[in-house]
């Protein structure tokens, strides 16, 4: 996790981290800059982008939160 290569742990953590970003006053970029950098890195993964693209094709839009 958080290493040079994407692992299963990264994938399992990606949704709760992405979904919680911006939904709580506790998880702010000022308090956790490295965590926000990690989330941004996850969002740049080709598989993540492909998944988002597929959801947009099916649903018309994508949001990690409701």
C-alpha positions as CSV (number, residue, x, y, z in Angstrom):
1,X,0.0,0.0,0.0
2,X,1.2,3.5,-0.9
3,X,4.2,1.8,-2.6
4,X,5.6,2.0,-6.2
5,X,3.0,-0.5,-7.4
6,X,-0.7,-0.8,-7.1
7,X,-1.8,-3.7,-4.8
8,X,-5.0,-5.3,-3.7
9,X,-4.8,-3.2,-0.5
10,X,-4.8,0.0,-2.5
11,X,-7.8,-1.1,-4.5
12,X,-9.7,-2.1,-1.4
13,X,-9.0,1.3,0.3
14,X,-9.6,3.4,-2.8
15,X,-13.4,3.6,-2.6
16,X,-13.8,4.5,1.1
17,X,-11.0,7.1,0.8
18,X,-12.3,8.7,-2.4
19,X,-15.9,8.6,-1.1
20,X,-15.0,10.2,2.3
21,X,-12.9,13.0,0.8
22,X,-14.8,16.2,1.1
23,X,-17.6,14.6,3.2
24,X,-16.0,15.2,6.5
25,X,-14.4,18.1,8.2
26,X,-11.8,15.7,9.8
27,X,-10.3,14.4,6.6
28,X,-8.9,17.7,5.2
29,X,-6.1,18.2,2.8
30,X,-4.4,20.6,5.3
31,X,-4.4,17.9,8.0
32,X,-3.6,14.9,5.8
33,X,-1.7,16.2,2.7
34,X,0.0,12.8,2.0
35,X,-3.4,11.0,2.2
36,X,-4.9,13.5,-0.4
37,X,-1.8,12.9,-2.6
38,X,-2.4,9.2,-2.3
39,X,-6.0,9.5,-3.3
40,X,-5.1,11.7,-6.3
41,X,-2.6,9.0,-7.3
42,X,-5.3,6.3,-7.1
43,X,-7.6,8.4,-9.3
44,X,-4.9,8.6,-11.9
45,X,-4.6,4.8,-12.3
46,X,-5.7,3.6,-15.7
47,X,-8.0,1.0,-14.2
48,X,-9.8,3.6,-12.1
49,X,-10.2,5.9,-15.1
50,X,-11.6,3.0,-17.2
51,X,-14.1,2.1,-14.4
52,X,-15.3,5.7,-14.1
53,X,-15.6,6.0,-17.9
54,X,-17.7,2.8,-18.0
55,X,-20.0,4.1,-15.2
56,X,-20.5,7.3,-17.1
57,X,-21.4,5.4,-20.2
58,X,-24.0,3.4,-18.3
59,X,-25.3,5.9,-15.8
60,X,-24.6,9.2,-17.5
61,X,-22.4,10.5,-14.6
62,X,-20.1,9.4,-11.9
63,X,-19.9,10.3,-8.2
64,X,-18.1,8.4,-5.5
65,X,-20.7,9.8,-3.1
66,X,-24.4,9.9,-3.1
